[in-house]
Amino acid sequence: MKKSILLYIIVLFGFGVNSNIFAQTIKEGKVKFKIEYLKVSPEASEFKDQLPTTYTLFFKERKSRIETQSPEAGNLVIISNAIDNTTYTLLDLPTSKIALEQKGEDQKADREAFEKNMTVTESNETKTICGYICKKAIVNFIEDGKPNSTTIFYTSELSAANNNQYSKVNGFLMEFEEIDDKGSLVRVTAQEFTKQEVKDDKFIIPTEYTRITEEEFIDMMGE
């Protein structure tokens, strides 16, 4: 079951759960998010109680770090660097520590294909999240050949963008929903935004982690 949970969490955070942040006025800080599972696919229902319910995002300039944990799968860290276009997922496995590399070229191609048929419809509705006034928008897109949509709330007060998928949205996402290819529906909401100094070592891959490719990781999980 641990492998199933681990793979699900990696996919969950692979859809760009605030993995990059590019701030203009606030250059570094920390954001805590709450994760709500509004609908869980049959495949994930058996380990729903083991899925992460929060995560923390650290950012500095064009680098970011996500930290989350699961009772069964343990700690998971995602380090993204928009300067050299790299993303690493750090996993503490029972027998090893690995840094799963995601190729920037592949991410860019996937993002461009996703954005090609994307439209953003603004709404007059607003709500306050973490003390910031957030605007509502409906994002319509095509995924796996099927039309889909999601609701987001974002703020322009931070003069920032914190997502890969919704780059057409001019603001920082404070709440958004995601649907995976199995039918699970997840809502992510900011709970606390803190402007603070973030040390550079937060974005360094520790030497005890072995760097592997996605293909090598898939083979490893199939063992």
Secondary structure, DSSP 8 states (H G I E B T S, - for coil): -HHHHHHHHHHHHHTTSS---EESS--EEEEEEEEEEEE--HHHHTTGGGS--EEEEEEETTEEEEEEEETTTEEEEEEEETTTTEEEEEEE-SS-EEEEEE-HHHHHHHHHHHHHT-EEEEEEEEEEETTEEEEEEEEEEEETTEEEEEEEEEESTT-EE--STTTTS-SEEEEEEEE-TTS-EEEEEEEEEEE----GGGGS--TTSEEE-HHHHHHHHT-
